[in-house]
Amino acid sequence: MIHLTPAERKERRAQAHHLDPVVAIGTDGLTDAVRRELDRALTAHGLVKIRVFSDDRDQRASLLETLADELNAAPVQHIGKLLVLWRAVPEQIRTAAPSANPAPRSVKIVRFSKSGNHRPQIKTVKLLGNQRIAAGGEIKRARARATRIKKASQQP
């Protein structure tokens, strides 16, 4: 089990606030399928919220400790019927994700005044993965690469 400092735990709780539960543990309890799914979710996301459909608070607390021990994760929060676990994402998965699907990025565009007496205009825009800024400050989509089609007359 990974141990977090109170400041790290507070930061993880803030990150988990907007998450939806990924795994639900029902009346069957902690099965092998639930363990495998939680392991996959922790490997992919790092921070996972779990919903437990049990009315016994002590059972939910022991379930959180058991999951943290078995999955080598840190227990972040137990509030009501929600449990939050955290485990560091492996480096190879973390580096592969940005190239697969580029995320939106914020870019500042600075336009200077024609007479040097005024302040420059600064505008922050959000660019999607297929967009770029042209020389005039316009946002343009990246063109798809043109593929050549061989003419029928050129084939032997």
C-alpha positions, 0 to 999 in steps of 0.5 A: 500500500502506498502512503500519502502525506496529508497535502498529497491526499488533499490534492488527490481529493480535489482532483477526484471531486469531478470524477464519476465512479468507474467501478461499482461493487454490488452485493457479490462483494469483491470478486476477481472481475472487480479486482481486474477492472480496478487494476485496469482503471488504475493503470489507465487513469491513476485516480479512480472513484468506486461506488459500494452498494453496502450499508455497513460502514466498517465493511466499506472501510475494510474494503478500501484497505483491502483494495489498497493492499492488493492493488498497491494503491493509496487510499485517498478518501472514503465518504459515504458509499464512495471510495477513492484510490490512487496509484501512479500511472506507469511512465510508458503509458503517460508518455504514449497518451499525448501523441495519440490524441493531442489536447487543446492548448492555449496560445497567446496572440500579441498584436502590436499597434501601428503607431508605437504609442498604444499598448499591444493587444493580447488575446488568448485563444484555445487551439485544437489538435488540428489547428494552427496560427497563420502569420496574420494571427488567423486560426487555420485548420491543418490540411490533410496530406495530399496523396497522389493517385497514379494515373491509369496512363502511367501504369505499365 
